[in-house]
Each structure stands twice: as C-alpha cells, then as structure tokens.
C-alpha cells in the first residue's frame, strides 16, 4: 500500500509504466461480472482502482 497524501483519496504508489512513485487517486468500485441479467446480483465484486494523477 502506498503513502497517504493530504488529499481525500490520494496515495503515492509505484506506477508500473514509468517505474516511479507518483500520486494516484484510489477508490473501490463494485463491478458486475456476469452478463446474464438473472445472475447479475450474485456476481458483483469489489475492485480497487487507481488512476495516476501525474
């Protein structure tokens, strides 16, 4: 886990593309994995998402 920044959801983490530690916006999203409507409510999973802010 990265170092917490002073902004709400910002963390300093290693960015794999440039191999440097940069500021990231970190959040949790609930994603539905099933394409079938009747199974959708059973196939939701939390995913940690990051977006580089540099």
C-alpha positions as CSV (number, residue, x, y, z in Angstrom):
1,X,0.0,0.0,0.0
2,X,1.2,3.5,-0.8
3,X,1.8,6.5,1.4
4,X,-1.3,8.6,2.2
5,X,-1.3,12.1,0.7
6,X,-3.1,15.2,2.1
7,X,-5.9,14.9,-0.5
8,X,-9.0,12.8,0.1
9,X,-8.3,9.6,-2.0
10,X,-4.7,10.3,-3.0
11,X,-1.9,7.9,-2.3
12,X,1.7,7.8,-3.5
13,X,2.3,4.4,-5.2
14,X,4.7,2.9,-7.7
15,X,3.4,3.4,-11.2
16,X,4.4,0.4,-13.3
17,X,4.5,2.2,-16.7
18,X,7.2,4.7,-15.7
19,X,8.6,2.7,-12.7
20,X,8.3,5.8,-10.4
21,X,6.3,6.6,-7.3
22,X,3.6,9.0,-8.3
23,X,0.4,10.4,-6.9
24,X,-2.7,8.2,-7.5
25,X,-6.4,8.5,-6.9
26,X,-7.5,5.3,-5.2
27,X,-11.1,4.0,-5.0
28,X,-13.2,0.9,-4.7
29,X,-15.7,0.1,-7.4
30,X,-18.4,-2.6,-7.4
31,X,-18.4,-4.4,-10.8
32,X,-20.8,-6.9,-12.1
33,X,-19.0,-9.8,-13.8
34,X,-22.0,-11.7,-15.2
35,X,-23.6,-10.7,-18.5
36,X,-26.8,-12.6,-17.7
37,X,-29.5,-10.4,-16.0
38,X,-30.7,-13.1,-13.7
39,X,-27.2,-13.8,-12.3
40,X,-26.0,-10.2,-12.1
41,X,-26.9,-9.5,-8.4
42,X,-24.8,-12.6,-7.4
43,X,-21.7,-11.7,-9.5
44,X,-20.8,-8.3,-8.1
45,X,-17.3,-8.0,-6.8
46,X,-15.3,-5.1,-5.3
47,X,-12.3,-3.9,-7.2
48,X,-9.5,-1.5,-6.1
49,X,-8.9,1.0,-8.9
50,X,-6.2,3.5,-9.2
51,X,-5.6,6.4,-11.6
52,X,-2.3,8.2,-11.9
53,X,-2.6,12.0,-11.2
54,X,0.6,13.0,-12.8
